[in-house]
């Protein structure tokens, strides 16, 4: 399953980037994420591994997600390697004082 979501945010790219890489708070704005724990001591940067308790309808799973690439303040890439596998990336751009975040995911379900 491939998905893409784009949102325009009224604010500077630096502020959007700071929120995007605050992985511990993702469950606050991701509709399907209930909680996030870390498998690694680090909570930011390449190599960070998150365990995301996820709910979609009546189904629940723990999604293991590893950050594989960061290019501040424009790009984050990662891989899912749990019951759901796949890849995700988000691109952040700024134009005329507005910042756009585009999230792409490709997921494979068991």
N, C-alpha and C positions, 0 to 999 in steps of 0.2 A: 504494500500500500504506500503510495507516494502522496504527501501532503505539503502544501505551502501556505503560509499565513504571513500577511504583511500588515504592519500597523505603523501609522505616522504618529510621532510623539512630539508634542510642543516642548522642546527643550534641547539643550546642547548635547552633542554626541558624547562628550565626556561623562555627563550624568547618566545617559542611557547605557553606556558601556559599563559604568560602575554597577548599575542594577543587573545588567546581563551576566556579569561575572561574579555576582554575589550568589553563588550556587545554593548556599544554605537557605536563602529566602525564596527560591523558585516555587515552593509549594504554596506561597502566599498569592501568587498570580497565575499559576497553572491550574486550570480547572480540574484536571484528572490526577494531580499529584496531592496525596494526603500528607506525606511526611518525607523528609530527606535525612538520611544518615550517611556518614562517610566511612568507606572501607579503608581509606588512607588517613594518615595524620594530617596531611595537607588538605585544605578546603578550597584552594584556588590554584590555577595554573595547570600546565600540561602534566598528565599523570594522575590528576585527581580522579578518584573513583567514588561515585555516589550510588547509594542504594535508595531508589525512589519508590516508596509505596504508592502504587497507582491503582485507581479505580475507574473503570469505564462501564457504566451501567451496573449490573450486578457482579461483574467480574473484577477480581482483584489479583494483583501480582506485585512482586518486587522487581523493579527494572534496574539492572546494573548498567550504569552509564559512565564511560571513561572519557575524559577530555584528552583529545589527541593533538590539537593545534590551537594556538591563540595568536592573533595578530592584532594587537591593540591599536586603535579602538574600533576595528572593523570586522573581525572574523573570529568565530569560535566553531570548532569542529569536534565531534565526538562519535563514539560507537556505543550501541546497545548490544549487550552480549549475555542476556538472561533468557528467560522463556520467550521474550520478544527480542529479536535481533534486528540490526540495521544500523543506519547512520543518521546523523543530524548535523546541521550546520546553520548558523545564523550570520547574516551580513548586516552591518549597520552603516548607513550613509547619512550625510548631512547636506542639506540644500536650503538656502534661504531661511535659516534659523530653525528649520524643522528637521527632525531626525526620523529616518525610516528604518525599522527593523524588519527583516524578512527571514522567516524561519522555514527551512526545508527539512523534511524527514522522509526517509524511506525505511519502512518497517516490514518485517516478516514475522508472521504469527505461527505458532505451532499447529 
